[in-house]
Amino acid sequence: MSQGLLTLLAVIPIIWLILSLGVFKMRGDLACLIGLVLTIILSMVGFHFSGKESLSAALEGIVMAFWPIIYVIIAAVFTYNASTESGGMNTIKEMLTSITGDMRILVLLLAWGFGGFLEAIAGFGTAVAIPASILAVLGMSPVKAAIICLIANTTPTAFGAIGLPVTTLAQVTGLDVKQLSFVVTLQLSILIILIPFCLVTLTGGSFRSIKGVFWITLASGLAFSIPEIIVSKYLGAELPSIAGSLICIVTIILLVKVIGPKKTQEQTAPTVSLKEGIVAWLPFILVFAFIILSSSLVPAIHDRLNTVQSSFTIFQGSHAKPYVITWITSPGTLIIVATIIGGLFQGISFGKSLQILWHTTKQMTKTMVTVASIVGLSKVMGYSGMVNNIALSLVMVTGSFYPFIAPIIGALGTFITGSDTSANVLFGELQVKAATSLDVNPYWLAAANMAGATAGKMISPQSIAVATGATGLVGEEGTILKQAMKFCAIYTLIICLVIFGLGKVFGQI
């Protein structure tokens, strides 16, 4: 079979997902399930995959979908549901609106700052699920809340889950992790500054919404970007987004007090005591503490907890690797434990917490089907060579113009897999090989894959499923994809121009 025909077969699942969700507005669970079946058939017909290999690849993806991805989604929504049940969410709402009643600034605080922090310490959908649900409580349209959080959850994903995507990219390419981290932050810095303006514009409905919050918006981007650049250069991949998000949150709060829109008398009234505030935020505080303490930043605890794991092989073809489940250090486990403990302080009994958890799990049924299908699809495409075939075809067709479209390959990887880390595993080595053949700096193109991967996160069916599950919009995946697609196109174009233009200016390509 010719290369062109193979490439055509390989892109059919991607075309199906775009058409079924964005054009036909099919339910996400049904569209992705059909996409999985279609991909299995194509892998056997065009890519010489046996039924055993194809089905076991899909099964590995389904298992991966449930642990840790769906597990984390359920945990994040459980935290929201438990906080709502206890009244803690109302307290949080009062505290946030006492800082400011301006929804533009609340979006910067929650979707950008707090969302970036959640991505940095946990990843796996928490940065979309939790801020989107809080914004909906604060009165924002659920669709708008979902789209805003999807856009915000782009650049922070490069260093999400304690730097996992970049450290993985360094491992698969053999590049130095500190230098690679630094290049990634440089490439993303322009977008880190621009995204807050996009969020504010989308919140207010037009670019005129920037009026009155311009300096706060600019500062929220700079306060995130500059610490990321400094920390990545000297410390590596684990801490850039943690430092950037925390400094961003503090900067926004301080500037609101100094130059922010004036608050009404109702907003300035001290309605929440310090004790009430701490109790309301306790589940989130404990999530932060547990994830930090059990992360690789604290090896003594991390290494011991990480021994509680199970390892087994699912995929039955070549290049199969054992699938490892870490039971305690999974963000899902830590979030659930933190929520149950926090709930006890908020007056929710252990039994009641379990009831809420069970209700949350049932609430996520369609989301489970969507995520399991899309991750299963991505595994079949990856193992069968369909993804690699698409990427190689792009390299062959573009030639010396390839650096411009290098980020698109990274975006493609995340769109298919829902994971920046997986996109780097799929295409990181390819980018370095392309750089060598074109006499381009390998760090520049490897980082371009990472930068592009952050764009694909915005429209990944997996990410959209998280957003719809958290905001009660299951069945509206197509609406969100269609609206997010235009922002993703602009984001990706900017990344491509940055990679190609700055690469030329600084002699990287």
PyMOL commands that set and color helices and strands:
alter all, ss='L'
color gray80, all
select helices_A, chain A and resi 3-23+28-46+51-86+88-99+103-121+126-137+142-152+155-173+177-204+207-210+214-235+240-259+265-268+274-293+299-305+331-345+350-363+365-384+386-417+420-438+442-459+461-471+477-505
alter helices_A, ss='H'
color red, helices_A
select strands_A, chain A and resi 309-312+323-326
alter strands_A, ss='S'
color yellow, strands_A
deselect
rebuild
show_as cartoon
